[in-house]
Structures are given as C-alpha cells and as structure tokens.
C-alpha cells in the first residue's frame, strides 16, 4: 500500500481557482456541468482531506457562493498568483 501523498496547501490558506470550475454533480442546487466558479475566483481552504483511490490530497474550498472539493491542479495559493506563479 502506498503512503498518502502529502498536501501542498493548508487549512485556512487563501487560494484562487486555477481553472473554471464546473458542477460535477456534487452541487445539487445547480445544473450538472454549470459553471460555478470562474478562473481566478477567490476562496479559502476550509478542510484538507485525501482521496484514497487516487492517493491525492483533496481540498474543500469555500468560494463564498459554494464549497467545492478541489484537486491541487485546480487551485493556486494567492501568494503564488501574486508572485506570477
């Protein structure tokens, strides 16, 4: 069994959406495939978990309009974005 991959980001960290985020069916109040958060939308990590099957960290991000589960490639810390990162 593989050790869980350690998360790069932490609870409470401010992030931006690195890509447009669409409803994958996890937000029942919205149409499936509806655009929820545009690239650059600000959020805060409110929980850090782990997707066991894929062995990757999973971040619950509060974007204000909704809380979404995001992978590392879907978010970027505000500090990195400000640095051109």
C-alpha positions in Angstrom: 0.0 0.0 0.0 1.2 3.5 -0.9 1.6 6.2 1.7 -0.8 9.0 1.3 0.6 11.9 -0.8 1.1 14.9 1.5 -0.9 18.0 0.7 0.9 21.1 -0.6 -1.6 23.5 0.8 -3.0 24.0 4.3 -6.3 24.7 6.0 -7.1 28.4 6.1 -4.9 29.2 3.1 -6.3 31.7 0.6 -6.4 30.4 -2.9 -7.7 31.3 -6.4 -9.4 28.9 -8.9 -6.6 28.0 -11.4 -9.3 26.9 -13.9 -13.0 27.4 -14.5 -14.8 25.0 -12.0 -18.0 23.3 -13.2 -20.6 21.3 -11.3 -19.7 17.6 -11.5 -23.0 16.7 -9.8 -21.8 17.4 -6.3 -23.8 20.7 -6.0 -27.4 19.5 -6.2 -28.8 23.1 -6.4 -27.0 23.7 -9.7 -27.4 22.1 -13.1 -24.8 19.5 -13.9 -21.9 21.0 -15.9 -22.9 24.5 -14.9 -20.0 27.0 -14.4 -19.8 27.6 -10.7 -16.5 29.5 -10.2 -14.6 31.3 -12.9 -10.8 31.1 -13.2 -9.3 33.5 -10.7 -12.2 33.3 -8.3 -11.0 33.7 -4.7 -11.6 31.1 -2.0 -10.3 29.7 1.3 -9.3 26.1 2.1 -11.7 25.0 4.9 -10.7 21.4 5.1 -7.9 19.1 3.8 -8.7 15.5 3.1 -7.4 12.6 1.0 -8.9 10.8 -2.0 -8.0 7.2 -1.1 -8.5 5.7 -4.6 -6.4 8.3 -6.4 -4.0 8.8 -3.5 -4.1 12.6 -3.8 -5.0 15.4 -1.4 -8.5 16.8 -1.7 -9.3 20.4 -0.6 -12.6 21.7 0.4 -12.6 25.3 -0.7 -15.1 27.9 0.3 -15.6 30.2 -2.7 -18.3 32.2 -0.9 -21.0 31.0 -3.4 -20.4 27.4 -2.6 -17.9 25.0 -1.1 -16.2 22.7 -3.6 -13.8 19.8 -3.4 -10.7 20.7 -5.5 -7.6 19.0 -6.5 -4.2 20.7 -6.3 -4.1 21.5 -10.0 -7.5 23.3 -9.7 -6.3 25.9 -7.2 -3.3 28.1 -6.7 -2.3 30.0 -3.5 -2.9 33.7 -3.6 0.7 34.3 -2.7 1.9 32.3 -5.8 -0.6 34.1 -8.1 0.6 37.5 -6.8 4.2 36.5 -7.5 3.4 35.4 -11.0 3.5 31.9 -10.1 
